[in-house]
């Protein structure tokens, strides 16, 4: 006698949906937001948005190499992003091209190489749109573990180098005079950026990763009066954007990754309204001016 298989269809928005893939998506997104927020503050302070784009575009080359050599995608993306960061430092030391020209060269070259390499791998069938724009609803428990454990390591290292990194951001020469090593701290910061790109690629995709670094930090700048407060606010705002974007995606059947970015953008737009009390957040700029010698005084 043949067996009868009964399929139970659960309406959208009910318990099993929230208790399975949707909950994993929220946990993964919040984990990325808590790490991307503090790092995004340094991206904003240092005016390195294009550097974030460069590493995120290089992530696609890491995906191609991961499929080619059959290695873990997260490790491959981290390796490629780290190599791009080191290549940028070496090229900057030569001084033949400006930093923005080098960033543009590395960014688009890595993206093009990744796309061409994937096109040659005809034996592999993959969801390219998932890599470009994220597939947060497909994260597994292993992905969540990688995000939270990797994020904890990134936050721990950032906490250790916070003081010298902030000092180098304010005034590199002054940091060197105080016995700090801005070059070493800068390399560590780039490696942390590569790690964040690697663990967050599946959340919003390689084309939208930089948005999760910049938009929450830019929003937090409107409400914060100090660097540490801005870092905490950026993490909270990023987490709120993840939750709002995922619920909006569930409600209106829109792509999850872009929906998270749109939610972050809405929070930034709301922060522009005068009804919200704005604190003057110019900590880095003020510190830079304070560290410079005033006119008529000796340095």
Residue, then its C-alpha position, 0 to 999 in steps of 0.5 A: x500500500x503506497x504511503x500518503x505524504x501530507x504537506x502542511x502549508x503554513x501561511x506567511x508570517x506565522x510561527x514556523x516561518x519566524x522560527x526557522x529561516x526568518x529568525x536565522x536571517x535576523x540573527x545573522x543580520x544583527x551580527x553583521x550590523x553590530x560589527x559593521x557599525x563601529x568599523x563604519x564610523x572609521x570609514x566615515x571619519x577617514x573618508x574611505x567609502x571608496x575603499x569599502x567598495x574596492x574590498x566588496x567588489x574584490x569579494x566576487x573574485x574571492x567567490x570565483x577562487x573558492x569555487x575553482x579551488x573548492x575552499x571555503x567561500x568566507x576564507x577565500x573572500x577574506x584572503x582576496x580582500x586582504x591581498x587587495x588591501x596589501x596591494x593598495x598599500x604597496x602601490x600607494x608607497x610608489x606614489x605614481x598614482x593618486x589613491x582614488x585612481x588606485x582604488x578605482x583600478x583595483x575595485x573594477x579590475x577585481x570585479x571584472x576578473x571575478x565575473x570573467x572567472x565565473x563565466x569560464x566555470x561552465x560546470x558550476x551552476x550558482x546564483x550570481x544575484x545572490x552573491x551580488x545582492x545577498x541571500x540573507x534568508x538562506x543563511x544556515x546555523x554555520x553561517x550564523x556561527x561564523x558571523x558571530x564568532x568572526x564578529x566577536x574577534x573583529x570587535x575585540x581587535x578593534x577595541x585593542x587598537x581603538x586608541x591608536x587608530x583614532x589618534x592616527x585618524x585625527x592626526x597621523x603625525x601627532x600619533x607618530x610623535x606619541x610613539x604609536x605606529x599608524x602604519x601597523x594600525x592601518x594594516x590591522x584596520x584594513x584586515x578587519x575590513x576584509x574580515x567584515x566584508x567576508x562575513x557579511x557578503x551573504x547578508x547584503x551582497x558584494x554590491x551593497x556591503x559598503x552601504x551597511x558600513x556607511x549609512x548607519x554610521x552617517x545616521x549615528x553621527x547626527x545623534x552622537x557627541x563622542x566617538x564611542x557613542x557614535x560607534x554604539x549608535x551606529x551598531x544599534x541603527x544598523x540592527x534596527x535597519x536589519x529588522x525593519x528591512x527583513x519585516x518589510x521584505x516579508x510584508x511586501x515580497x521584496x529582496x531582503x538585502x536591498x530592503x535592509x539598505x532601504x530601511x537604513x536609508x529611511x532612518x538616515x532621512x528621518x535623522x535629517x528632520x529638525x524634530x529630532x534633536x541633533x547633537x553636533x558630532x564633529x569629534x574628529x574634525x574638532x580634534x584635528x583642528x585642535x591638534x593643529x597649531x594655531x596661527x601666531x603660535x609656535x607649533 
